[in-house]
């Protein structure tokens, strides 16, 4: 079974499974296909995290997060002594991190691949060479992301008309340059991405960018190294929850939201009760406060993962939550091992995709891949977009003279919200693999889906489709528009939530669950996503 945010990418993964490929093989084929059909969100010009479990429940995690070039400094996004806005910083060269996906693919394939490296590329090459039909959603993304999507002549030629408008819905989009490059990468292997002509092209494109040109060297690119990280796991109501550790903020924050809710009877309250969502909001506020202060690249800063996931610490945090009222203010706690760091505000992004695959041998993988914002930096090399991942760093490096964990540094990975997660039932078997896209809402989407499955006995499909309430700190609560949750607003206000904003939250999740003796796929109805059984 596979689930992905685009049907053509999902079919690519299913094709690999039909050929006898592993769950990892299918995930990598999906990533490559998404480079072609979902260029605004994912692909080889960006990075990702992969969480894998074998049939015995052994969990491994793979880190393909992008890194800053060695020339980067804490004031990387300053001009004339002043910090740039996110919108100023996103387009062009300064926001580009060294892409990590291809080296992550190679590391995961070496551990868990069954088919040859070259075979994984065939569906994506076919899509790029023969073309795919531009969907209504794809057209909307091109229109909304034109500032970056059409930043370069190469991007304009593939996706836009002479007058600057996107090509019409129904147009067959071909990408010969990408087809050619993918064929070379398939034949020559992953190192050919990081040395030689492609690395030279990336460095030249970043340093010669039409906006925000910035130093990046072929040495920066050649030095990139994907890593296996220690999984972050904990228990919630007898279920084992495993995810990606730093530089992801996903696993620690998802787990904190859940564990802080454990003392409440969420099942009895149910999915339509304002008090249930109030508790979810309050737990989210506490978890995001800790995230904002302590999470960053653990190769550069001390991240107190054990302290942040310690049940006793989270019980103390949970004790701050009342079912009868709202916390006036929320601040980070002091978990064991906490360093002296300042908190930092959230920043937005929408260029991400999650996909899940399970094979016939019981292996399952959840992979979240991103190029950060829609069409990333807007810079294009060989038909693929380069990320703008460095804007995931804190643009302002400190607060009141105290450094933040997620400040820019050369060779550092920016903090991520990506939260690919695997949930094991009390019997030790995989119950659910899930992940999402949508900036820092990713964490809340994943936590909500797990609550939906475990506490509210929903299918993964219904849990993903469940509306979202998002509260990333402070007192503002965001409620997804047009979703049926408006009925709880009076109840939330009665509990003290006075600042409630209703609007679009750009959500997109995918999952595979084990139910009644077989795999069942789930895909977000807000997207074009589908699940395909091989």
CORFEN-V567967 format. One record per residue. N is the residue number from 1. PHI is phi as a letter, one per 30 degrees, with the letter a starting at -180 (* if undefined). D_FIRST is the distance of its C-alpha to the first C-alpha in Angstrom with 2 decimals. Layout:
# CORFEN-V567967
((N;PHI;D_FIRST) (N;PHI;D_FIRST))
This chain:
# CORFEN-V567967
((1;*;0.00) (2;b;3.79) (3;b;6.94) (4;b;10.31) (5;d;13.87) (6;b;14.52) (7;d;13.00) (8;d;14.38) (9;d;12.85) (10;d;9.29) (11;d;10.24) (12;d;11.71) (13;d;8.70) (14;d;7.08) (15;e;10.68) (16;d;10.95) (17;d;8.31) (18;d;10.31) (19;d;13.35) (20;j;12.65) (21;d;11.89) (22;d;10.96) (23;e;8.76) (24;d;12.08) (25;e;12.59) (26;d;9.56) (27;d;10.91) (28;d;14.33) (29;d;13.72) (30;d;12.46) (31;e;15.63) (32;d;17.76) (33;d;16.66) (34;d;17.33) (35;e;20.74) (36;d;21.47) (37;c;20.11) (38;b;20.42) (39;d;23.56) (40;d;24.87) (41;c;22.25) (42;a;20.83) (43;k;21.21) (44;d;23.20) (45;d;26.33) (46;b;25.12) (47;b;23.63) (48;a;20.82) (49;b;19.70) (50;b;16.79) (51;c;16.22) (52;b;14.69) (53;b;14.74) (54;d;14.93) (55;d;14.77) (56;c;18.38) (57;i;17.93) (58;d;19.65) (59;c;18.99) (60;b;19.90) (61;b;20.29) (62;b;21.10) (63;c;23.56) (64;c;23.79) (65;d;25.98) (66;d;28.76) (67;b;32.35) (68;d;35.68) (69;d;38.15) (70;d;40.94) (71;d;43.43) (72;d;41.80) (73;b;43.97) (74;e;43.72) (75;c;45.44) (76;e;43.13) (77;c;42.75) (78;c;46.46) (79;b;48.88) (80;h;52.62) (81;i;51.97) (82;c;49.72) (83;d;45.95) (84;d;44.02) (85;d;42.00) (86;e;38.24) (87;d;38.73) (88;d;41.36) (89;d;39.33) (90;d;36.01) (91;d;36.92) (92;j;38.02) (93;d;38.43) (94;d;39.22) (95;d;35.80) (96;d;33.90) (97;c;32.52) (98;d;31.79) (99;d;28.12) (100;c;26.00) (101;d;22.51) (102;d;23.37) (103;d;24.98) (104;d;22.14) (105;e;19.75) (106;d;22.29) (107;d;22.64) (108;d;18.96) (109;d;18.62) (110;d;21.77) (111;d;20.47) (112;b;16.88) (113;d;16.49) (114;c;16.54) (115;d;17.11) (116;d;20.34) (117;e;20.65) (118;d;21.82) (119;d;18.78) (120;d;16.64) (121;d;19.15) (122;e;19.26) (123;d;17.02) (124;d;18.84) (125;d;22.17) (126;d;21.74) (127;d;21.02) (128;d;24.03) (129;d;26.28) (130;d;25.68) (131;j;24.96) (132;b;22.80) (133;d;24.14) (134;d;25.26) (135;d;23.87) (136;e;26.02) (137;d;24.21) (138;e;24.66) (139;d;28.29) (140;d;28.85) (141;d;27.62) (142;d;29.98) (143;d;32.80) (144;d;32.35) (145;c;31.88) (146;d;34.59) (147;e;36.75) (148;c;34.29) (149;e;32.25) (150;c;35.56) (151;d;37.38) (152;c;37.72) (153;d;38.74) (154;d;35.57) (155;d;33.37) (156;d;35.79) (157;d;35.77) (158;d;32.02) (159;c;31.36) (160;b;34.79) (161;d;37.74) (162;d;41.31) (163;d;42.26) (164;j;39.58) (165;d;37.34) (166;d;33.66) (167;e;33.03) (168;d;32.46) (169;e;29.27) (170;j;28.25) (171;d;29.62) (172;d;27.83) (173;c;27.52) (174;c;27.96) (175;b;28.31) (176;e;30.17) (177;d;31.04) (178;d;27.47) (179;e;26.50) (180;d;29.46) (181;d;28.75) (182;d;25.11) (183;d;26.44) (184;d;29.05) (185;d;26.70) (186;d;24.50) (187;d;27.70) (188;c;29.68) (189;j;27.17) (190;d;26.50) (191;d;30.16) (192;d;31.15) (193;d;29.71) (194;c;32.08) (195;b;35.22) (196;i;37.05) (197;e;36.93) (198;d;33.77) (199;d;35.09) (200;d;38.47) (201;d;37.06) (202;d;35.28) (203;d;38.50) (204;d;40.67) (205;d;38.55) (206;d;38.63) (207;d;42.32) (208;c;43.32) (209;d;41.24) (210;d;43.04) (211;b;42.49) (212;h;42.58) (213;e;43.03) (214;b;42.54) (215;d;42.94) (216;b;40.00) (217;c;40.77) (218;d;39.12) (219;d;39.76) (220;e;37.61) (221;d;34.72) (222;d;35.32) (223;d;35.54) (224;d;32.05) (225;b;30.18) (226;d;26.62) (227;b;26.66) (228;d;24.87) (229;c;25.83) (230;d;26.31) (231;d;23.57) (232;c;25.00) (233;b;24.23) (234;a;25.98) (235;c;25.90) (236;b;25.84) (237;h;26.82) (238;i;25.70) (239;c;22.24) (240;c;21.83) (241;c;20.80) (242;b;20.20) (243;a;20.28) (244;c;22.07) (245;d;25.83) (246;e;28.51) (247;d;28.74) (248;d;25.97) (249;c;27.51) (250;d;24.17) (251;d;23.92) (252;d;27.61) (253;d;27.84) (254;e;24.75) (255;d;26.01) (256;d;29.54) (257;e;28.67) (258;d;26.98) (259;d;29.63) (260;d;32.46) (261;d;31.14) (262;d;30.90) (263;d;34.51) (264;c;34.05) (265;d;32.84) (266;d;30.12) (267;d;28.86) (268;d;32.34) (269;d;32.76) (270;i;29.59) (271;d;27.83) (272;c;30.84) (273;c;33.55) (274;e;35.22) (275;d;35.95) (276;d;32.28) (277;d;31.70) (278;e;35.04) (279;d;33.99) (280;d;30.72) (281;d;32.90) (282;d;35.43) (283;d;32.96) (284;d;31.32) (285;e;34.81) (286;d;35.66) (287;d;32.48) (288;d;32.84) (289;d;36.50) (290;d;35.66) (291;e;33.00) (292;d;35.59) (293;c;38.11) (294;c;36.43) (295;d;33.19) (296;a;33.36) (297;d;32.88) (298;d;33.78) (299;d;35.21) (300;c;37.90) (301;b;38.41) (302;d;38.43) (303;c;35.41) (304;d;36.01) (305;e;32.44) (306;d;33.72) (307;d;36.17) (308;d;33.78) (309;c;31.38) (310;d;34.21) (311;e;34.11) (312;d;37.89) (313;d;37.90) (314;d;35.22) (315;d;37.21) (316;d;40.20) (317;d;38.29) (318;d;36.99) (319;d;40.63) (320;d;41.36) (321;d;39.22) (322;c;41.08) (323;d;39.65) (324;c;42.91) (325;a;43.24) (326;c;42.03) (327;d;42.76) (328;d;45.37) (329;b;44.13) (330;b;41.34) (331;b;41.72) (332;d;39.98) (333;d;40.73) (334;b;41.98) (335;d;39.45) (336;e;40.63) (337;i;40.90) (338;d;41.02) (339;d;42.85) (340;d;45.16) (341;b;43.04) (342;c;43.26) (343;d;40.70) (344;b;39.42) (345;d;38.20) (346;d;34.79) (347;b;33.99) (348;c;31.53) (349;a;28.68) (350;b;25.94) (351;c;24.39) (352;b;21.10) (353;b;17.31) (354;c;14.47) (355;b;10.86) (356;b;8.18) (357;b;5.74) (358;b;5.29) (359;c;6.74) (360;d;8.71) (361;c;11.67) (362;j;10.77) (363;d;10.82) (364;b;9.34) (365;b;10.79) (366;b;11.96) (367;b;14.19) (368;c;16.82) (369;b;18.95) (370;b;22.20) (371;c;25.38) (372;i;26.99) (373;d;28.63) (374;e;27.85) (375;i;28.47) (376;h;29.44) (377;d;33.00) (378;i;33.26) (379;d;34.21) (380;b;32.56) (381;b;32.53) (382;h;31.45) (383;i;29.52) (384;c;27.48) (385;d;28.64) (386;d;29.90) (387;d;29.06) (388;c;31.64) (389;d;30.30) (390;d;33.79) (391;d;34.43) (392;d;32.15) (393;d;35.19) (394;d;38.00) (395;d;40.29) (396;c;43.21) (397;d;43.14) (398;b;45.15) (399;b;46.51) (400;h;50.19) (401;i;50.50) (402;c;47.67) (403;d;44.77) (404;c;41.21) (405;d;38.35) (406;c;36.49) (407;d;39.47) (408;d;39.23) (409;b;40.16) (410;d;39.96) (411;i;37.02) (412;c;35.32) (413;c;31.79) (414;d;31.81) (415;e;30.40) (416;b;26.96) (417;c;25.31) (418;e;21.76) (419;b;20.08) (420;d;16.62) (421;b;16.51) (422;b;15.05) (423;c;16.57) (424;c;17.46) (425;d;18.95) (426;e;22.50) (427;d;21.34) (428;i;20.01) (429;c;16.36) (430;e;13.72) (431;c;13.86) (432;a;12.42) (433;b;11.47) (434;b;13.03) (435;a;15.23) (436;a;17.40) (437;b;19.94) (438;k;23.56) (439;i;26.04) (440;d;27.28) (441;d;25.67) (442;e;22.38) (443;e;23.72) (444;d;24.71) (445;e;21.48) (446;d;19.55) (447;d;22.38) (448;d;22.49) (449;d;18.84) (450;d;19.43) (451;e;22.69) (452;d;21.11) (453;d;18.66) (454;d;21.22) (455;d;24.50) (456;c;23.95) (457;h;21.41) (458;d;19.31) (459;d;15.68) (460;e;13.71) (461;d;13.99) (462;d;17.71) (463;d;18.25) (464;d;17.06) (465;d;19.17) (466;e;22.06) (467;d;24.93) (468;c;25.91) (469;c;29.23) (470;b;29.86) (471;b;32.89) (472;d;32.99) (473;j;36.47) (474;i;39.85) (475;c;40.42) (476;d;38.49) (477;c;35.60) (478;c;33.26) (479;c;31.73) (480;d;29.19) (481;d;31.06) (482;i;30.52) (483;b;28.16) (484;j;30.26) (485;d;31.21) (486;e;34.69) (487;d;35.87) (488;d;35.63) (489;e;37.77) (490;e;41.10) (491;d;39.93) (492;d;38.83) (493;d;42.19) (494;d;44.00) (495;d;42.36) (496;j;43.69) (497;d;41.04) (498;c;43.44) (499;c;41.61) (500;c;38.63) (501;c;37.17) (502;c;34.98) (503;a;33.05) (504;d;29.89) (505;c;27.76) (506;h;25.27) (507;c;22.11) (508;a;18.48) (509;b;15.63) (510;b;11.84) (511;a;9.96) (512;b;7.32) (513;b;9.50) (514;c;10.40) (515;b;12.54) (516;h;14.67) (517;i;13.25) (518;a;9.53) (519;d;6.46) (520;b;7.17) (521;c;6.54) (522;b;9.93) (523;b;11.88) (524;d;15.60) (525;d;17.84) (526;d;20.37) (527;c;18.44) (528;d;17.01) (529;d;13.49) (530;b;10.62) (531;c;7.01) (532;b;5.74) (533;c;4.33) (534;d;6.07))
